[in-house]
């Protein structure tokens, strides 16, 4: 005999959990003997407890449901859908997708056979507790979005990740000192020295430094579209006037290697993945970070600092803006920080891009000796 359909008040609740409308409390009916247990008024806690109990009492229920054609959607299957249908229209940056890929692997490892509606608040919290604060907050935000889409399709009654609490992230990395960066540069290969110089004089992020091309230099300007902020900030379209200081760096980049990129290297050997790159001389972000760390370790310029305090290539941007400010120059346009009067370049179908002019005239000769 089929079980009696659940009434409207209980329809969105896990099996065996019921709402006592008169008292406004939840109660759980143990499926083995029908004994009732009061779960209080907290809906999220009651749902979390009921799901965990159901997993204990009904371990074979998923197999039975499959035979009867009532199988629920596995989380890993919904994750496939999320990656295939939800993410592509957002046109996320490559670095963001690579970060998401790491989180997806963690999710799949944690819940390889659980249905979407079997994942509880406690399960989500335990996964996040095993990560660093920064990684936990990134994973939490992604899980909330995933479960929001799942709930919108009726695959789960609530969002278990939304009930978790964000972690407090303490900034641990210190900033570069001028002497420290000079020591690192001295231990760097030529292409990395050029990258450091270009980051110092333009104040741009790692991804934008590695994307700059010789073709971007025209009419006396170096044109840059910041990858991270192009969709949300008017100031992401920057044209740097080719000042004598910038020209010196560009001249060093033009080293005779046939590459379209300002920052490039000739690989030591041909790799199987090389043909997948935009160009065989292109340097990816992880390689640059590794090379910078090796140069920093060789320089031994920050002795006594902890590993988590060691500044990376990204922190050159902060030093650059500090030096511009110290020299009495405007670092806002160099950094790509938007101002109130700038044209909305990120709006679709604009007729003409309005570039923010920046003058990269920082004297970096003390670094490039």
C-alpha positions in Angstrom: 0.0 0.0 0.0 1.3 3.4 -0.9 2.0 5.8 2.0 -0.5 8.5 2.6 0.5 11.8 0.8 2.1 14.4 3.1 0.0 17.5 3.8 1.0 20.9 2.6 2.8 21.9 5.8 5.1 18.8 5.7 5.6 18.5 1.9 8.9 20.4 1.9 10.3 18.6 4.9 12.5 15.5 4.9 10.9 12.2 5.3 9.8 11.4 8.9 9.9 15.1 10.0 6.6 16.8 10.7 5.5 20.3 11.7 3.1 20.6 14.6 1.1 23.5 13.4 -0.6 24.1 16.7 2.7 24.5 18.7 4.8 25.7 15.8 7.4 23.0 16.6 9.0 20.1 14.6 8.9 16.5 15.6 10.6 13.4 14.2 9.0 9.9 13.9 11.5 7.1 14.2 10.8 4.8 11.2 11.8 1.6 13.0 9.1 1.8 15.8 7.1 5.0 15.2 8.3 6.7 18.4 8.1 10.5 18.3 10.8 13.0 19.2 10.4 16.7 19.7 12.9 18.8 17.7 12.0 22.3 18.8 11.2 25.4 16.6 14.4 25.8 14.7 13.5 24.7 11.2 17.1 24.4 9.9 18.3 22.4 12.9 15.3 20.1 12.6 15.8 19.5 8.9 19.5 18.8 9.5 18.9 16.3 12.3 16.1 14.6 10.3 18.4 14.1 7.3 21.2 12.6 9.3 18.7 10.2 11.1 17.2 9.2 7.8 20.7 8.3 6.5 21.2 6.1 9.5 17.8 4.4 9.5 17.3 4.1 5.8 20.7 3.2 4.3 19.1 1.0 1.6 16.4 3.5 0.7 18.3 4.9 -2.3 18.6 1.5 -3.8 14.9 0.8 -3.4 14.1 4.2 -4.9 16.1 3.4 -8.0 14.3 0.1 -8.5 10.9 1.9 -8.1 12.0 4.7 -10.4 12.0 7.3 -7.6 15.7 8.0 -7.4 16.8 11.5 -6.3 19.5 13.5 -8.1 23.0 12.8 -7.0 25.0 15.9 -6.0 27.8 15.0 -8.4 25.3 14.8 -11.2 23.8 18.1 -10.4 27.4 19.5 -10.2 27.9 18.4 -13.8 24.7 20.3 -14.8 25.9 23.4 -12.9 29.3 23.4 -14.7 27.7 22.7 -18.0 24.7 25.0 -18.0 25.0 27.6 -15.2 28.6 28.7 -15.4 29.3 29.3 -19.2 26.8 32.2 -19.6 28.6 34.1 -16.9 31.8 34.3 -19.0 34.0 33.9 -16.0 37.8 34.6 -16.1 40.0 31.6 -16.7 41.6 32.0 -13.3 38.2 31.9 -11.6 37.3 28.8 -13.5 40.5 27.2 -12.4 39.8 28.0 -8.8 36.3 26.6 -9.1 37.7 23.4 -10.6 39.7 22.9 -7.3 36.6 23.4 -5.2 34.5 21.1 -7.4 37.1 18.3 -6.9 36.8 18.9 -3.1 33.0 18.7 -3.3 33.0 15.5 -5.4 35.5 13.8 -2.9 33.3 14.8 0.1 30.0 13.7 -1.4 30.6 11.1 -4.1 27.3 9.2 -3.7 25.0 11.5 -1.7 21.8 12.9 -3.2 21.4 16.6 -3.3 18.7 16.5 -0.6 20.8 14.3 1.6 23.5 16.9 2.2 23.0 18.5 5.6 24.1 21.6 7.3 26.5 19.6 9.4 28.0 17.9 6.3 28.6 21.3 4.7 30.1 22.7 7.9 32.5 19.8 8.3 33.7 20.2 4.7 34.4 23.9 5.3 36.0 23.4 8.6 38.7 21.4 6.9 39.8 24.3 4.8 41.7 27.5 5.5 39.6 30.5 6.2 40.1 32.0 2.7 39.5 28.7 0.9 36.5 28.0 3.2 34.8 31.3 2.3 35.4 30.7 -1.4 33.9 27.2 -1.1 31.0 28.5 1.0 30.0 31.1 -1.6 30.2 28.6 -4.4 28.2 26.0 -2.4 25.5 28.5 -1.6 25.1 29.3 -5.3 25.0 25.6 -6.3 22.3 24.8 -3.7 20.3 27.9 -4.6 20.1 26.5 -8.2 19.3 23.1 -6.8 16.5 24.4 -4.6 15.1 26.4 -7.5 14.6 23.1 -9.3 13.0 21.4 -6.3 15.9 19.1 -5.7 16.3 20.1 -2.0 14.0 21.9 0.4 16.7 24.3 1.7 20.2 25.5 1.3 22.5 23.7 3.8 25.5 25.9 3.0 23.6 29.1 3.7 23.4 28.1 7.4 27.2 28.1 7.8 29.0 31.1 9.1 31.8 32.9 7.1 35.2 32.6 8.5 37.3 35.6 9.5 40.3 36.0 7.2 43.3 37.6 8.6 45.6 39.1 6.1 49.0 37.4 6.6 51.1 38.4 3.6 53.4 41.3 4.2 54.4 43.9 1.6 57.6 43.9 -0.3 60.3 46.3 0.8 62.3 48.1 -1.9 65.5 46.3 -0.9 63.7 43.0 -0.8 62.4 43.3 -4.3 65.8 44.4 -5.6 67.3 41.3 -4.1 64.6 39.1 -5.7 65.1 40.8 -9.1 68.8 40.1 -9.0 68.1 36.4 -8.6 65.6 36.3 -11.4 66.0 35.2 -15.0 65.7 38.0 -17.6 62.1 37.4 -18.5 61.1 37.6 -14.8 63.1 40.8 -14.3 61.1 42.2 -17.2 57.9 41.1 -15.6 58.9 42.7 -12.3 59.8 46.0 -14.0 56.6 46.0 -16.0 54.6 45.4 -12.8 56.4 48.1 -10.9 55.9 50.8 -13.6 52.3 49.9 -14.6 51.0 48.6 -11.2 49.0 45.9 -13.0 48.0 42.4 -11.8 49.9 39.2 -12.7 47.2 38.1 -15.3 47.3 41.5 -17.1 51.1 41.6 -17.1 51.3 38.2 -18.8 48.6 39.2 -21.4 50.3 42.4 -22.6 51.3 42.1 -26.3 53.6 44.1 -28.5 50.5 44.8 -30.7 49.0 46.6 -27.8 51.6 49.3 -28.3 50.3 51.9 -30.8 50.1 55.6 -31.3 52.4 56.2 -28.4 50.4 54.2 -25.9 50.3 50.7 -24.3 46.6 49.6 -24.3 45.5 47.4 -21.4 42.1 45.9 -20.5 42.1 44.6 -17.0 40.8 41.1 -17.0 39.5 41.1 -13.4 37.5 44.3 -13.6 36.5 44.7 -17.2 32.9 43.7 -16.6 32.3 45.8 -13.5 34.5 48.9 -13.7 34.9 51.8 -16.1 38.5 52.1 -15.3 39.5 48.7 -16.6 40.3 50.2 -20.0 43.7 51.9 -19.5 46.1 53.3 -22.0 49.6 54.0 -20.6 51.5 56.7 -22.3 54.8 55.3 -23.5 57.0 57.5 -21.3 60.8 57.2 -21.4 60.6 55.1 -18.2 58.1 52.7 -19.8 60.1 52.6 -23.1 63.2 51.4 -21.3 61.2 48.4 -20.0 59.6 47.7 -23.4 63.0 47.8 -25.0 64.3 45.1 -22.6 61.2 43.0 -23.4 62.0 43.1 -27.1 64.8 40.6 -26.9 64.6 39.0 -30.3 62.5 36.0 -29.3 59.6 35.7 -31.8 56.8 36.2 -29.4 53.7 38.4 -29.5 53.8 38.8 -25.7 55.9 41.4 -23.8 56.7 38.8 -21.1 57.8 35.6 -22.6 60.3 32.8 -22.5 61.8 30.2 -24.8 60.9 26.8 -23.2 63.8 24.6 -22.2 62.2 21.8 -24.1 59.1 21.2 -26.1 56.2 20.1 -23.9 53.1 18.1 -24.8 50.9 20.9 -23.5 52.7 23.6 -25.4 50.5 23.4 -28.4 47.5 24.1 -26.2 48.8 27.5 -25.3 47.9 30.7 -27.2 51.6 30.8 -28.1 54.6 28.5 -27.3 56.4 31.4 -25.6 53.5 32.4 -23.4 54.0 32.1 -19.6 51.1 31.0 -17.4 50.4 32.5 -14.0 51.3 29.5 -12.0 54.7 29.3 -13.7 55.4 32.9 -13.0 54.5 32.5 -9.3 56.7 29.5 -9.0 59.6 31.2 -10.6 59.1 34.3 -8.4 59.1 32.1 -5.3 62.3 30.4 -6.4 64.0 33.8 -6.9 62.7 35.0 -3.5 64.0 31.9 -1.7 67.4 32.3 -3.4 67.6 36.0 -2.4 66.8 35.1 1.3 65.7 38.7 1.7 62.9 38.2 4.2 64.6 36.0 6.7 62.6 35.5 9.9 59.2 35.8 8.1 56.8 32.9 8.1 55.8 31.2 4.9 52.3 32.7 5.0 53.8 36.1 5.4 56.1 35.9 2.3 54.9 38.4 -0.4 54.4 37.1 -3.9 54.4 38.6 -7.3 51.0 40.1 -6.7 52.3 42.3 -3.9 54.5 44.2 -6.4 51.3 46.0 -7.3 51.0 47.4 -3.8 54.6 48.5 -3.7 54.2 50.2 -7.1 51.2 52.2 -5.9 53.1 53.1 -2.7 56.1 54.3 -4.7 53.8 56.4 -7.0 52.2 58.0 -4.0 55.6 58.6 -2.3 56.7 60.3 -5.5 53.7 62.6 -5.4 52.1 61.1 -8.4 48.5 60.0 -9.1 48.3 56.2 -8.6 44.5 55.9 -9.1 44.5 55.8 -12.9 47.6 53.6 -12.9 45.8 51.1 -10.7 42.6 51.2 -12.7 40.4 52.5 -9.8 37.2 54.0 -11.2 36.2 57.6 -10.7 32.7 58.9 -10.6 32.6 60.7 -14.0 34.0 57.9 -16.1 32.0 56.6 -19.1 30.2 53.2 -18.6 32.5 51.1 -20.8 31.2 47.8 -19.4 27.7 48.5 -20.8 26.9 46.3 -23.8 26.8 47.7 -27.3 28.7 50.9 -26.5 29.7 52.7 -29.6 33.2 53.7 -28.6 35.4 52.7 -25.7 36.6 55.6 -23.6 40.1 54.8 -22.4 41.5 56.1 -19.1 44.9 57.8 -19.7 47.7 56.9 -17.3 51.3 58.2 -17.2 53.7 55.5 -16.1 56.6 57.7 -15.2 57.9 56.1 -12.0 61.6 56.0 -11.8 62.5 52.4 -11.3 66.2 52.7 -12.2 67.2 51.7 -8.7 65.6 48.3 -9.3 66.8 47.8 -12.9 70.5 48.5 -12.3 
